[in-house]
Amino acid sequence: MKIYNSPYPAPALPKCSAFTYLFSRPEFHCTEHKTAFIDTVTGRAISRGNFKALCLQWAYGLRNEFSGLKVKRGDTVMIFSPNSIAFPLLLHGSVAAGMRVTLANSSYVPYELAYQYKDSNAKLVFAHPALLPVALKMFEEVYGAKGKEEARKRIIVAGGDGWGSVTAEEEKRLATTKETEGLTWMQELLEHGTLPCEERFEGDQVHETVYLCYSSGTTGRPKGVETTHYNVTSHAQMLDQVWDLKSGKDVMLGFLPFYHIFGLTGLLHHPLIQHAPLAIMPGFHPEACCANIQRYKITCMMVVPPVLVVLANYPNLGKYDLSSLNLMISGAAPLGGPLVKKTKEKLLSVGATADIVQGYGLTETSPTTFLLPPKECLRKVGSIGLMLPHLEARLVNEDDVDIDETKEPSGELWLRGPSVMKGYLGNPSSTANSITPDGWFKTGDVAQVDEEGFWWIVDRRKELIKYKGFQVPPAELESMLLQHPDIVDVAVIGVESVQEATEVPRAYVVHRDPGSLKGQRERDVFEKEVQTWVQGKVAKHKYLRGGVAVIDVIPKSPAGKILRRLLRDRAKTEVGAIKVKAKL
């Protein structure tokens, strides 16, 4: 067995809660006066010391002042919100109270939200006022006639009093909608008291779950990834060795979604650890992004490839002073060399010299496991970089046997280390299929390593589709499409959109009565109808942007497994080249 190790020295790993690690170390007290978060919508800023105090107030209010359902240490609460200045308070304050936190995609429709709410066993939902209609509909679906009653006991509105990161006019409008009647607003739980200190997690307690992000793993319905306090603090220590924001001048821009593990750890943990302010944006828009880089002298931001596509083609880039920007870290989806070079050239043309690097990770690994050093951004363009400290890697073949590099240059990447998840919540079989008895996590991605120790992802064994960094499990869409009255069989694959630098879902369906589709016009109408039908039932990132195609039969193996390779080959002639890429 050949085991690859990290070239970095291994730092000591703490054993404490995620909150204690962030806010109770000696260096925190030396930097309490520094800014922690800036709301780019309102201009509001919160210092590190005030933020910690607010977290302990929130923890106290949640445990003692909420008139609805009472929660205790170990209970799960859900955040259902776009990025806002309230989000980090809800997150870290709930952890200070001893809660587990599950993070829901803010584009979810009620049935998707209901699935995660029930599967995670969430007791409370912190819902942004703009998302209350979805949350309330979800409660109706889950509790039926008691939906409104349960909503009043379980929803806390994550906005108001400037917390929602919206304009004053929009906040007033949201505060006066009928959906808010009878609900508790988050500011009502602040300033009543404070916990003397956070809930402690010591000894074996550090292996208790703190975050539940949802991932589809290799296949199937979304699964709750049990990320422990030890996973979080270990990942933070590991990342601290390879990503430096301690210049005293660094300011990060945060528009990637906080509910995604990439944004969760990279934006709501790493800047706090390295004493760098985070300027919060509700989402990405090129004009707002550029304006905020200029306004706040942003030095670093996390991106996904579609963001780089937009910036590389944005005609007004030269209107802004982007000279402060020195680093862009890409993740959540594959980043190709041509896009790096095009974006770099566009930035240089307007006086920005930012390096663009990519990393690799998964929800199950907390997430970052590899990161390309900035000095190698052009020499090793396309590489995911070097492995973080404390991690080990193996490359195995389809029989789960370590490859012979003289014969097989690449193999499935297996990882082991302190940032690997505890497992999938309530799903021991999926956990056992993903993590070996001796602790190796099977990533499903095919990798190779060069003679200098730089790693490359070259393929993927998984069926999972990645649309702009978001997971789209084919099985979930297939299950839904089978509910269509005119569809009797279906298969969903990913096809590449070169223009958007992402994969998009494409469905192949078998019609219940193929004779009713007498010509191409009828087929085209039906295929468009199916696309529209899906859009009314799923979040936007799951739309069938790759189209729908009616076929006579779904190709399957004798055992009934869908032969997606044959469909990918077919799609090459229908929608252009397909490049099955890795999960980043």
C-alpha positions in Angstrom: 0.0 0.0 0.0 1.4 3.4 -1.0 0.4 6.2 1.2 1.1 9.8 0.2 1.7 12.4 2.9 1.6 16.2 3.0 4.8 18.2 2.4 3.7 20.7 5.1 4.7 20.4 8.8 1.8 19.1 10.9 0.6 21.7 13.5 -0.8 20.7 16.9 -4.6 20.0 16.8 -6.8 21.5 19.5 -9.5 19.6 21.3 -12.3 22.1 22.1 -15.5 23.4 20.7 -15.5 25.3 17.4 -16.6 28.4 19.3 -13.9 28.1 21.9 -11.3 27.7 19.2 -12.5 30.9 17.4 -13.1 33.2 20.3 -11.3 32.1 23.5 -7.7 31.8 22.4 -5.2 34.3 23.7 -4.7 35.9 20.3 -8.4 36.7 20.1 -8.2 39.0 23.1 -5.4 41.0 21.4 -7.5 41.6 18.4 -10.9 42.3 19.9 -11.0 45.9 18.5 -10.5 44.8 14.9 -13.5 44.6 12.6 -15.0 41.1 12.2 -17.8 41.7 9.7 -19.0 44.5 7.4 -22.5 44.6 5.8 -21.9 45.9 2.3 -25.6 46.7 1.9 -26.0 48.9 5.0 -22.4 49.7 5.8 -22.8 48.4 9.3 -19.6 47.0 10.9 -19.2 44.8 14.0 -15.9 44.4 15.9 -14.6 41.0 16.9 -15.1 41.8 20.6 -18.7 43.0 20.1 -19.4 40.0 17.8 -18.4 37.5 20.5 -20.6 39.4 23.1 -23.5 39.3 20.7 -23.0 35.5 20.2 -23.2 34.9 23.9 -26.3 37.1 24.1 -27.9 35.1 21.3 -27.0 31.9 23.0 -28.6 33.1 26.2 -31.8 34.4 24.5 -32.2 31.2 22.5 -31.9 29.0 25.6 -33.9 31.3 28.0 -36.0 33.9 26.2 -37.7 32.3 23.3 -41.4 31.7 24.0 -41.7 28.9 21.5 -40.2 25.4 21.5 -37.5 25.1 24.2 -34.1 23.8 23.0 -31.2 22.3 24.8 -27.6 21.4 24.2 -27.3 18.9 21.4 -30.6 20.0 19.6 -30.4 20.9 16.0 -31.4 24.3 14.6 -31.7 25.3 10.9 -30.6 28.5 9.2 -32.6 29.2 6.1 -31.2 32.5 4.8 -29.2 34.1 2.0 -25.9 35.8 3.2 -26.5 38.5 5.7 -24.8 40.0 8.7 -27.2 38.0 10.9 -25.9 34.7 9.5 -22.6 34.5 11.4 -24.3 35.5 14.6 -27.0 32.8 14.2 -24.3 30.3 13.4 -21.7 31.0 16.0 -24.2 32.1 18.7 -26.1 28.8 18.3 -22.8 26.8 18.6 -22.0 28.8 21.8 -25.4 27.6 23.1 -24.4 24.0 22.4 -26.6 23.5 19.3 -26.0 21.6 16.2 -26.6 23.8 13.1 -28.0 22.6 9.8 -27.7 24.9 6.8 -30.4 25.0 4.1 -29.9 26.2 0.6 -31.7 29.6 0.3 -33.1 28.7 -3.1 -35.0 25.6 -1.8 -38.6 25.1 -2.5 -40.9 23.9 0.3 -40.6 20.1 -0.4 -36.7 20.3 -0.5 -36.7 22.3 2.7 -39.1 19.9 4.3 -36.8 16.9 3.5 -33.8 18.5 5.2 -35.9 19.8 8.1 -37.2 16.3 8.9 -34.0 14.4 8.1 -31.9 16.7 10.3 -34.5 16.6 13.1 -34.3 20.4 13.4 -36.2 21.9 16.3 -36.1 25.5 15.2 -35.8 27.4 11.8 -34.1 30.8 11.6 -35.7 32.1 8.4 -34.8 35.3 6.6 -38.0 37.5 6.2 -37.8 37.2 2.4 -37.9 33.4 2.7 -40.8 33.2 5.1 -43.4 32.2 2.5 -41.3 29.1 1.6 -40.7 28.3 5.3 -44.4 28.6 6.2 -45.4 26.5 3.2 -42.9 23.9 4.4 -44.5 23.8 7.8 -47.9 23.3 6.3 -46.6 20.3 4.3 -45.0 18.8 7.3 -47.6 19.5 10.0 -50.8 19.8 7.9 -53.6 21.7 9.8 -51.2 22.5 12.7 -48.7 24.1 10.3 -49.3 27.7 11.4 -49.3 26.8 15.1 -46.0 24.9 14.7 -44.5 27.8 12.7 -45.1 30.2 15.6 -43.4 27.8 18.0 -40.4 27.0 15.7 -39.6 30.0 13.4 -37.4 32.9 14.4 -37.2 35.6 11.8 -33.6 36.2 10.8 -33.8 39.9 10.0 -35.2 43.2 11.2 -33.4 46.0 13.0 -30.7 46.0 10.2 -29.9 42.3 10.5 -31.3 41.2 7.2 -28.7 42.9 5.0 -31.4 44.7 2.9 -32.1 48.3 2.4 -34.2 50.2 4.9 -37.1 50.4 2.4 -37.0 46.6 1.8 -36.7 45.8 5.5 -39.8 47.9 6.2 -41.7 46.1 3.4 -40.7 42.7 4.7 -41.6 43.6 8.3 -45.1 44.4 7.3 -46.1 41.4 5.3 -48.8 39.1 6.6 -46.3 36.2 6.9 -44.5 37.8 9.9 -47.6 38.0 12.1 -47.2 36.2 15.4 -43.5 35.3 14.8 -40.5 36.1 16.9 -37.8 38.4 15.4 -34.2 37.7 16.3 -33.6 41.0 17.9 -36.2 40.2 20.5 -33.8 37.6 21.9 -30.9 39.9 22.2 -29.9 42.1 25.2 -31.8 40.1 27.8 -28.8 38.5 29.3 -25.6 36.7 28.3 -24.0 33.3 28.9 -21.0 33.7 31.2 -19.2 31.4 28.7 -20.0 29.2 25.8 -21.0 25.5 26.2 -17.7 23.6 26.5 -16.9 20.5 24.5 -13.9 18.7 25.9 -12.3 15.3 25.7 -14.4 12.9 23.6 -17.1 15.5 23.4 -15.1 17.2 20.6 -16.3 14.3 18.4 -19.9 15.5 18.7 -21.6 16.9 15.6 -21.7 20.7 15.2 -22.7 21.2 11.6 -25.0 19.3 9.2 -24.4 20.4 5.7 -26.2 18.2 3.1 -24.4 16.3 0.4 -25.4 13.5 -1.9 -22.1 11.7 -1.5 -21.6 9.4 -4.4 -25.3 8.9 -5.3 -28.8 9.1 -4.0 -30.9 11.6 -1.9 -29.1 14.3 0.0 -27.5 13.1 3.2 -26.6 15.1 6.4 -22.8 15.2 6.7 -21.9 15.1 10.4 -19.1 17.6 10.8 -17.7 17.5 14.3 -16.1 20.2 16.5 -12.8 18.3 16.0 -13.3 18.3 12.2 -13.8 22.0 12.2 -10.9 22.9 14.5 -8.6 20.5 12.8 -9.5 21.8 9.4 -8.9 25.4 10.6 -5.5 24.5 11.9 -4.6 22.7 8.7 -5.8 25.6 6.5 -4.0 28.1 8.7 -0.7 26.7 7.5 -1.3 27.3 3.8 -3.6 30.4 3.5 -2.2 33.5 5.1 -4.4 36.6 5.8 -2.3 38.0 8.7 -0.8 41.0 6.9 -2.9 43.4 8.9 -4.2 44.8 5.6 -6.2 41.9 4.3 -9.9 42.2 3.8 -12.0 39.4 2.4 -15.2 39.7 0.3 -17.9 37.2 0.9 -20.6 36.5 -1.7 -20.4 32.8 -2.0 -23.3 31.2 0.0 -22.6 30.7 3.7 -24.8 27.6 3.7 -22.4 25.8 1.5 -19.4 24.1 3.3 -17.0 26.1 1.1 -18.4 29.4 2.2 -19.1 28.2 5.8 -15.5 27.4 6.6 -13.7 29.7 4.2 -15.7 32.8 5.0 -17.2 32.4 8.4 -14.2 30.7 10.1 -10.9 31.4 8.3 -11.1 35.2 8.4 -12.0 35.2 12.1 -9.0 32.9 12.8 -6.6 35.1 10.8 -8.1 38.5 12.1 -9.2 39.7 8.7 -12.5 41.5 8.2 -15.1 39.9 6.0 -17.3 42.2 3.8 -20.6 40.4 3.4 -22.6 40.5 0.1 -26.0 38.8 -0.2 -24.9 37.3 -3.4 -22.8 37.8 -6.5 -23.3 40.6 -9.0 -20.4 41.9 -11.0 -21.1 45.6 -10.5 -21.6 45.3 -6.8 -18.5 43.0 -6.5 -16.3 45.5 -8.3 -17.7 48.4 -6.3 -17.1 46.6 -3.0 -13.5 45.7 -4.0 -12.8 49.4 -4.6 -14.7 50.6 -1.5 -13.3 48.2 1.1 -9.9 47.6 -0.5 -10.6 43.9 -0.8 -7.4 41.8 -1.0 -8.8 38.3 -1.2 -12.0 36.6 -2.3 -13.3 33.1 -2.8 -14.9 32.4 -6.1 -16.3 29.6 -8.3 -15.5 29.3 -12.0 -18.8 30.8 -13.2 -17.9 34.0 -11.3 -14.6 34.2 -13.2 -16.4 33.7 -16.5 -18.6 36.7 -15.6 -15.7 38.9 -14.5 -13.6 37.9 -17.5 -16.4 39.1 -19.8 -17.6 42.1 -17.7 -17.3 45.2 -19.9 -17.2 47.7 -17.0 -14.3 46.2 -15.1 -12.0 49.1 -15.9 -14.4 51.6 -14.2 -13.2 50.4 -10.8 -10.0 50.4 -8.9 -9.3 46.7 -8.3 -5.6 47.2 -7.5 -5.9 46.0 -3.9 -7.0 42.5 -5.0 -4.1 40.0 -4.8 -5.7 36.6 -4.4 -8.7 34.7 -5.7 -9.3 31.1 -4.4 -11.6 29.0 -6.6 -13.3 25.9 -5.4 -16.6 23.9 -5.5 -16.2 23.2 -9.2 -13.4 22.5 -11.6 -11.2 25.4 -12.8 -9.6 25.1 -16.2 -6.3 26.6 -17.3 -7.8 28.7 -20.2 -10.3 30.4 -17.9 -7.5 31.2 -15.4 -5.4 32.8 -18.1 -8.3 34.7 -19.7 -9.3 36.1 -16.3 -5.7 37.0 -15.3 -5.2 38.9 -18.6 -8.5 40.8 -18.1 -7.5 41.8 -14.5 -4.0 42.8 -15.6 -5.6 45.0 -18.3 -7.3 47.1 -15.6 -4.4 47.2 -13.2 -5.2 44.2 -11.0 -2.5 41.6 -10.4 -4.4 39.0 -8.4 -3.2 35.4 -8.4 -5.9 32.8 -9.2 -5.6 29.4 -7.6 -7.8 26.5 -7.0 -8.3 24.0 -4.2 -10.1 20.7 -3.8 -12.4 19.4 -1.1 -15.7 17.9 -0.3 -18.4 18.5 2.2 -17.3 15.2 3.8 -13.8 16.5 4.3 -14.8 19.9 5.9 -13.9 20.7 3.0 -10.4 21.8 1.8 -7.8 19.0 1.4 -5.6 20.5 -1.3 -4.7 24.1 -2.2 -2.4 25.4 -5.0 0.2 27.9 -3.6 -0.2 31.3 -5.2 3.4 31.4 -6.5 2.6 28.3 -8.6 -0.7 29.7 -10.1 0.6 29.8 -13.6 3.4 27.2 -13.6 0.9 24.6 -12.3 -2.3 26.0 -13.7 -5.1 23.4 -13.5 -3.5 21.6 -10.5 -5.4 21.4 -7.2 -2.1 22.0 -5.5 -0.5 20.4 -2.5 -2.1 18.3 0.2 -2.8 20.0 3.5 -1.0 18.8 6.7 -2.3 15.9 8.7 -3.8 14.3 5.6 -2.9 11.1 3.9 -3.9 10.0 0.4 -4.1 6.8 -1.7 -4.8 6.1 -5.3 -6.8 2.9 -6.0 -8.2 1.1 -9.0 -11.8 -0.1 -9.6 -11.1 -3.1 -7.4 -10.1 -0.9 -4.5 -6.5 -2.0 -4.9 -3.7 0.6 -4.9 -2.5 1.4 -8.4 0.8 0.5 -9.9 2.0 3.9 -11.1 4.2 2.3 -13.7 1.1 0.9 -15.4 -1.7 3.2 -14.1 -0.9 6.9 -13.8 -4.2 7.7 -12.0 -6.7 6.2 -9.6 -9.6 7.0 -7.3 -8.5 9.4 -4.6 -8.9 8.1 -1.0 -8.3 10.5 1.9 -7.7 10.0 5.6 -7.3 12.5 8.3 -8.8 14.5 11.2 -11.1 16.6 8.9 -12.9 13.6 7.5 -16.6 13.6 8.6 -18.0 11.5 11.4 -20.5 10.0 8.9 -23.8 10.5 7.3 -26.6 11.2 9.7 -28.8 8.2 10.4 -27.4 6.4 7.4 -24.9 3.8 8.5 -24.9 1.9 5.2 -23.9 5.0 3.2 -21.3 5.8 5.8 -19.9 2.3 5.5 -19.9 2.5 1.7 -17.9 5.8 1.9 -15.5 5.3 4.7 -13.4 2.1 5.1 -13.0 0.5 8.6 -9.5 2.0 8.8 -10.7 5.5 8.0 -10.2 6.0 4.3 -12.8 8.2 2.7 -13.5 7.4 -0.9 -13.8 10.6 -2.8 -15.1 9.1 -6.1 -12.7 11.4 -8.0 -9.9 10.1 -10.1 -6.5 11.8 -9.5 -2.8 11.7 -10.2 0.2 13.3 -8.6 3.3 14.6 -10.4 6.9 14.2 -9.4 6.9 17.5 -7.5 3.9 16.4 -5.3 1.3 18.5 -7.1 -2.1 16.8 -7.5 -4.5 16.8 -10.5 -8.1 15.7 -10.8 -8.5 14.0 -14.1 -11.9 12.3 -14.0 -14.7 11.3 -11.7 -16.4 8.0 -11.0 -19.4 9.6 -9.3 -22.7 10.2 -10.9 -23.2 13.5 -9.2 -23.6 16.6 -11.3 -22.1 19.9 -10.2 -23.9 23.1 -11.4 -21.9 26.1 -10.5 -20.6 24.3 -7.4 -24.0 23.1 -6.2 -24.7 19.4 -6.1 -27.4 18.0 -8.4 -28.0 14.3 -7.6 -29.4 12.5 -10.7 -31.3 10.1 -8.6 -33.3 12.9 -7.0 -34.3 14.4 -10.4 -35.1 10.9 -11.7 -37.4 10.2 -8.8 -39.2 13.4 -9.4 -39.5 13.0 -13.2 -41.1 9.6 -12.7 -44.0 11.4 -11.0 -44.8 13.1 -14.3 -47.9 11.4 -15.7 -46.4 10.9 -19.1 -43.0 9.6 -18.2 -42.4 5.9 -17.5 -38.6 5.8 -17.3 -35.8 8.4 -17.1 -32.1 9.0 -16.7 -30.3 12.2 -15.9 -26.7 13.0 -16.8 -24.5 16.1 -16.7 -23.3 17.8 -19.8 -20.8 20.6 -20.0 -21.7 24.2 -20.7 -18.4 25.8 -21.9 -20.0 29.3 -21.8 -20.8 29.1 -18.1 -17.8 26.8 -17.1 -20.1 24.3 -15.4 -22.1 21.1 -15.8 -25.8 21.3 -16.4 -28.4 18.5 -15.9 -29.9 16.8 -19.0 -32.8 14.3 -18.9 -33.5 11.4 -21.2 -37.1 10.3 -20.8 -39.4 7.5 -22.1 -42.9 8.6 -22.9 -45.9 6.6 -21.6 -47.5 6.8 -25.1 -44.7 7.4 -27.6 -47.3 7.1 -30.5 -48.9 10.4 -29.3 -45.7 12.2 -30.3 -46.3 12.0 -34.1 -43.5 14.3 -35.2 -40.5 16.4 -34.1 -42.7 19.4 -33.3 -44.8 17.3 -30.7 -41.5 16.0 -29.2 -40.1 19.5 -28.9 -43.3 20.8 -27.2 -43.3 17.8 -24.8 -39.6 18.2 -23.9 -40.1 22.0 -23.2 -43.2 21.2 -21.1 -41.1 18.8 -18.9 -38.4 21.4 -18.4 -41.1 23.9 -17.2 -42.8 21.2 -15.0 -39.5 20.6 -13.2 -38.9 24.3 -12.6 -42.0 24.4 -10.5 -40.7 21.7 -8.1 -37.0 22.2 -7.5 -34.4 24.8 -6.6 -33.0 26.7 -9.6 -29.6 24.9 -9.6 -31.5 21.7 -10.4 -33.3 23.0 -13.5 -32.8 20.9 -16.6 -30.6 23.5 -18.3 -29.1 20.7 -20.5 -32.5 20.0 -22.0 -34.8 17.0 -22.2 -34.7 14.3 -24.9 -37.4 11.7 -25.5 -35.9 8.3 -26.3 -37.3 4.8 -26.8 -35.6 3.0 -24.0 -33.1 3.9 -21.2 -29.9 1.8 -21.6 -29.3 -0.4 -18.6 -27.1 -3.3 -17.5 -28.5 -6.8 -16.9 -28.6 -5.8 -13.3 -30.8 -2.8 -14.0 -28.1 -0.1 -13.6 -28.4 2.9 -15.9 -25.6 3.0 -18.4 -24.9 6.7 -18.2 -21.7 6.4 -20.3 -23.9 5.5 -23.3 -26.1 8.5 -22.7 -23.0 10.7 -22.4 -21.7 9.4 -25.7 -25.1 10.1 -27.3 -25.2 13.6 -25.9 -21.9 14.4 -27.6 -23.7 14.4 -30.9 -26.7 16.3 -29.5 -25.3 19.1 -27.3 -21.6 19.1 -27.9 -18.7 17.6 -26.0 -19.1 16.3 -22.5 -16.3 16.5 -20.1 -17.0 14.5 -16.9 -15.3 16.6 -14.3 -14.4 16.2 -10.7 -16.0 17.5 -7.6 -14.0 20.4 -6.3 
